[in-house]
Amino acid sequence: MKSKTSIFILLLVILFAAFIGDIFTGNAPISAAKAWAALFGTSGDAIVDEIVFNYRLPKALTAILAGSALSVSGLLMQTLFRNPLAGPDVLGVSAGAGLGVALLTMLSGSAIYPLISSMGSMAQVVAAIAGAILVLMLILGVSARINDSVTILVLGMIFGYVASAAITILQSFADPDSLKVFVTWTFGSLGAVTWNKIPLLTGLIFIGIAATFFLQKTLNSLLLGERYASSAGLNVRQMRIVIITITAVITGAVTAFTGPIAFVGVVIPHFARAFFGTVNHKTIIPATLILGSILLLVCDIVSQIPVANRTLPINAVTAIFGAPMIIWVVLKRKKL
Amino acid sequence: MYVFVLLLLSGCTSKQTKKTTPETDDSNIVVKTKYATGFAITHTNHYTRVDILNPWLPGENYATYYLYKKDDSGIPNNGIKLKIPLQSLVVNTFAYFEFLHRLGELDKITGTSDGFRVYNPAILEGLKNNTIADLGDPFQMNLEKTLALKPEAILTSAYAQRDTYSERVSEAGFPVIYNLEWMENSPLARAEWIKLIAAFFDKESLADSLFTEIESRYRAAEDLVKNIPQKHTVMAGDNFQGTWYVPGGNSFNALLFRDAQLDYFYSGNKEGGSLGLDIETVLTQFGKAEYWFGCTAKSYEELAAKDPKYLLLKSVKDKHVFNNDNRTTASGGNDYFESAVANPDLLLKDLIKAAYPKRLPEYEYTYIKPLQ
């Protein structure tokens, strides 16, 4: 127990360092001293203040929010479906959010334009949430009728494929500019979340994560199999619906605000289990939260390194940069 | 699914941007544009008002600017105030390099997107000497680098969706000048946008005379082919991953074909953008077309290797195929996407030279190039 506490303290220190590192690095030449001054007052240069306080700080907070939320929803899916490949996107919620954004982008020049125009960049968030809710409704409808997790998993993936197919059809009709606008969204962007969007994002994620903490015992008994869990007095069907709802809400919220971010959700739970050598959710839930935040902060720092004057899409950096870390852990332990 | 999203969207409260027209006053002088429909310029004693009109919402403004030279007192608060002439500008739209060059303001550019795709030699030089910053992907320009440049304004393409980049630079206090010249269909209307950007540099009269020259050169080119006894037939566009995008009947390219006296299958069509066709439709509708413009291949060999079906086209059999790659750089810059907007007369002459070479014996291609 003692060693676990010290590991947690160590991880929190790394998290804090990554957070500060993310704020102190970027494409504008700003010294650490100036960035520090801007963070806790003013650097004397309005532009530096603007970059540090209104761009880098919300971006770093979004990295923490998105990293922890996606990792926890991946953990929930892996436990519920007892499948190591499960991740936040298996329910098709991310694809649903993508469909919402694709529809918005392709229809933006049409009759719905006045509405979109009045919402500004919030329109994209609303469209993504609408798409995610649509898929969530379908999943819940199915879950109420079917009492088998694997079937629900397969149906969720099918919903995801249908949403992706609809996106492909929309793309084939789109003009090149709309297509580029949509493709840019699929790159993912932590920097798109401004201060005015942070409260809603935080609120949605907080509700989901708080609920997850109350589910620790339920999740642990699910690890032993649904039959065991129900013989231990757990209403499996009810719990399944609760877990699916939590996952869909936080995944949908993150995808709506940042665009799709792959890899983190699938891999961080494995990383957490390997790191702490346990499957107990009492340890794994907080571990997943912290590790997910660290990974996304580090990936954000890496994505700022310019390659041919472009910054790399966060959605790609997570996999390219995260994969070697995971492979290293697997090789060391010789299993996940 | 579609209906569901619409319902959900329409459930939200919307706050419309109010239509604002300049107060009519004796001192107001409205500058009449001859072809362009996307902007309006009004002069008063104290300031110049520039309205970018909203193409997706007729009657509404996309943006309003108040340009002043000395003090901004007495200027209405329903727009963006800018002190002119601008001393620095970030340009996220290559089509404006040539406008700024003609106006003698190219040196005010301090940042641009995707430097490797630039053709303009002066901009390339600036990028090399670090007097112009490369801000990366035009659809996701680097925000930190932009702010660090502290430009007086940022010129960027407007789309039907507001992008976060424009929102954020505006919030940080950097005005965004939206360009919507790409929504204009007629070649002369697009070129007339030189007047818009000139207003921000207090060079409207220069822009007027430059545009009058462009116009007269365009009309002169038109006159070369007015009495053509037999129009040639033409096809356009190319195959992109199975869909063949051809210009709509009311598009920029279709209007150029009309003025070059070329017979285009979709000339009666009302679409201003492009039409997506499948290869079978293309073969039936354009199989016998004599000329093909806007091909993306470099050579007939490449064309045949891409898809042998291309060889069924008459234009390919007759070797009357042209791409837009006459002025390119090794890293992907192409002047067709830069100066052509300011040179509609040269675009027209290119087409005339290709289809009716006897009408322009001395002329050499500017933007288009026959396939090898």
Interface residues (C-beta under 8 A of the other chain):
Chain A: G26 N27 A28 P29 A46 I47 E50 I51 N54 Y55 R56 L99 G100 L103 L104 T105 S108 G109 I112 Y113 P114 L115 I116 S117 S118 M119 G120 S121 A123 Q124 V126 A127 A130 G131 I133 L134 A166 S172 F173 D175 D177 S178 K180 V181 T184 F187 S189 G191 A192 T194 P306 A308 N309 R310 T311
Chain B: M1 Y2 F4 V5 L6 L8 L9 S10 C12 S14 K15 Q16 T17 N54 W56 L57 D114 G115 F116 D134 L135 G136 D137 F139 Q140 N142 L143 E144 K145 L147 A148 K150 S157 Y159 A160 Q161 R162 D163 T164 E167 R168 E171 A172 G173 T243 G273 S274 G276
